[in-house]
Amino acid sequence: MAAVFETEEGPLLRFAHGMIGRREVAEDLVQDAFLKLHKHWEQVENHRAWLFRCVRNLALNHLRDHRREVSQEACRDAVAKTPAPDAAVGRMEAAGTLRLLVAGLPDKDRELVELKYEQDLKYREISERTGLSVGNVGYRLHHVLKGLAEALRRAGVERADA
């Protein structure tokens, strides 16, 4: 459990913070998710995917339960920045779905996606880290992304900005 906590706490905090917007609340949600995982450790096969799904659900519950706590000023700011509340929720749900799909990828594919999109490495740098040729990095990323796009479509996510 300690190893899972070490590797997943940071990404989960960023994920929760992105959904909630408040660091303290994100920390509480992640802590709650790890406590739930501890209770269900034996039944959970993919700890990473389970944790992301749990944090997503906890964050959505928190947003639903605390929507009235938002000040009038914060509401005006949010309305000014966001064309429609449904679009913002849609983007958050699409991002959460994408994170779950990425978490469920085979380790090698997930590593390529993380190196490219979380660490913002170029194909050459990914090639040096993984031992794959530059062409193979591009080929594999293309097919992984194509598979993720298809999985998102099957999940009902057509466009995150629609």
C-alpha positions as CSV (number, residue, x, y, z in Angstrom):
1,M,0.0,0.0,0.0
2,A,2.9,2.4,0.8
3,A,4.3,2.0,-2.7
4,V,0.9,2.8,-4.3
5,F,0.6,5.8,-2.0
6,E,4.1,7.0,-3.0
7,T,3.5,6.7,-6.7
8,E,-0.1,7.8,-6.9
9,E,-0.5,10.6,-4.3
10,G,0.9,13.3,-6.5
11,P,-1.1,12.5,-9.7
12,L,-4.2,12.1,-7.6
13,L,-3.7,15.4,-5.9
14,R,-3.3,17.2,-9.2
15,F,-6.4,15.4,-10.6
16,A,-8.5,16.3,-7.6
17,H,-7.2,19.9,-7.5
18,G,-8.1,20.3,-11.2
19,M,-11.6,19.2,-10.5
20,I,-12.2,21.1,-7.2
21,G,-9.8,24.0,-7.4
22,R,-8.9,24.0,-3.7
23,R,-5.8,22.3,-2.5
24,E,-7.0,21.5,1.0
25,V,-10.2,19.9,-0.3
26,A,-8.2,17.9,-2.9
27,E,-5.9,16.6,-0.1
28,D,-9.0,15.5,1.9
29,L,-10.5,13.7,-1.1
30,V,-7.3,11.9,-1.9
31,Q,-6.9,10.9,1.8
32,D,-10.5,9.6,1.8
33,A,-9.8,7.6,-1.4
34,F,-6.7,5.9,0.2
35,L,-8.7,5.1,3.3
36,K,-11.4,3.5,1.1
37,L,-8.7,1.6,-0.8
38,H,-7.2,0.3,2.4
39,K,-10.6,-1.1,3.4
40,H,-11.1,-2.8,0.0
41,W,-7.4,-3.6,-0.8
42,E,-8.0,-7.4,-1.4
43,Q,-11.0,-6.8,-3.7
44,V,-9.3,-4.2,-6.0
45,E,-7.3,-5.5,-8.9
46,N,-6.1,-2.2,-10.5
47,H,-5.3,0.1,-7.6
48,R,-4.4,3.1,-9.8
49,A,-7.6,3.1,-11.9
50,W,-9.7,2.4,-8.8
51,L,-8.1,5.4,-7.0
52,F,-8.7,7.8,-9.9
53,R,-12.3,6.6,-10.2
54,C,-12.8,7.0,-6.4
55,V,-11.3,10.5,-6.3
56,R,-13.4,11.5,-9.3
57,N,-16.6,10.3,-7.6
58,L,-15.6,12.0,-4.3
59,A,-14.9,15.2,-6.2
60,L,-18.2,15.1,-8.0
61,N,-20.0,14.4,-4.8
62,H,-18.2,17.3,-3.1
63,L,-19.0,19.7,-5.9
64,R,-22.7,18.7,-5.8
65,D,-22.9,18.9,-2.0
66,H,-21.0,22.3,-1.7
67,R,-22.2,24.2,-4.7
68,R,-24.0,26.7,-2.5
69,E,-20.8,27.6,-0.7
70,V,-19.5,29.4,-3.7
71,S,-19.5,33.2,-3.2
72,Q,-21.3,35.5,-5.6
73,E,-18.0,37.0,-6.8
74,A,-16.6,33.5,-7.5
75,C,-19.8,32.8,-9.5
76,R,-19.4,35.9,-11.6
77,D,-15.8,35.1,-12.3
78,A,-16.6,31.5,-13.2
79,V,-19.4,32.7,-15.5
80,A,-17.1,35.2,-17.2
81,K,-14.4,32.6,-17.8
82,T,-16.7,29.7,-18.8
83,P,-19.1,29.9,-21.6
84,A,-21.5,27.3,-20.1
85,P,-21.5,25.4,-16.8
86,D,-22.4,22.2,-18.7
87,A,-19.3,22.6,-20.9
88,A,-17.1,22.9,-17.8
89,V,-18.6,19.8,-16.2
90,G,-18.3,18.0,-19.5
91,R,-14.7,18.9,-19.8
92,M,-14.1,17.7,-16.2
93,E,-15.9,14.4,-16.8
94,A,-14.0,13.9,-20.1
95,A,-10.7,14.6,-18.4
96,G,-11.7,12.1,-15.6
97,T,-12.7,9.5,-18.1
98,L,-9.5,10.0,-20.0
99,R,-7.4,9.6,-16.8
100,L,-9.2,6.3,-16.0
101,L,-8.6,5.0,-19.6
102,V,-4.9,6.0,-19.4
103,A,-4.7,4.3,-16.0
104,G,-6.0,1.2,-17.5
105,L,-3.5,1.0,-20.3
106,P,-0.7,-1.5,-20.3
107,D,2.3,-0.2,-18.4
108,K,4.4,0.4,-21.6
109,D,1.7,2.4,-23.3
110,R,0.8,4.4,-20.2
111,E,4.5,5.2,-19.8
112,L,4.7,6.6,-23.3
113,V,1.6,8.7,-22.8
114,E,2.9,10.0,-19.5
115,L,6.4,10.8,-20.9
116,K,4.8,12.7,-23.8
117,Y,1.9,14.5,-22.2
118,E,2.8,14.8,-18.5
119,Q,6.5,15.3,-18.8
120,D,6.3,17.0,-22.2
121,L,9.2,15.1,-23.7
122,K,10.0,15.0,-27.4
123,Y,10.0,11.7,-29.3
124,R,13.8,11.6,-29.2
125,E,13.9,12.0,-25.4
126,I,11.2,9.3,-25.0
127,S,13.3,7.1,-27.3
128,E,16.4,7.6,-25.1
129,R,14.4,6.8,-21.9
130,T,12.6,3.7,-23.2
131,G,15.1,2.2,-25.7
132,L,12.5,2.3,-28.5
133,S,13.4,3.9,-31.8
134,V,12.0,7.4,-32.5
135,G,9.8,6.0,-35.2
136,N,8.5,3.3,-32.9
137,V,7.7,5.9,-30.2
138,G,5.6,7.8,-32.8
139,Y,3.9,4.7,-34.2
140,R,3.0,3.4,-30.7
141,L,1.8,6.8,-29.4
142,H,-0.3,7.2,-32.6
143,H,-2.1,3.8,-32.0
144,V,-2.5,4.4,-28.2
145,L,-4.1,7.8,-28.8
146,K,-6.3,6.4,-31.6
147,G,-7.4,3.7,-29.1
148,L,-8.0,6.2,-26.4
149,A,-10.1,8.4,-28.8
150,E,-12.2,5.4,-29.7
151,A,-12.7,4.4,-26.1
152,L,-13.7,8.0,-25.3
153,R,-16.3,7.9,-28.1
154,R,-17.6,4.6,-26.8
155,A,-17.9,6.3,-23.4
156,G,-20.0,9.0,-24.9
157,V,-17.3,11.7,-25.0
158,E,-17.4,13.2,-28.5
159,R,-15.6,16.5,-27.9
160,A,-14.5,18.0,-24.6
161,D,-15.1,21.5,-25.9
162,A,-18.5,20.9,-27.3
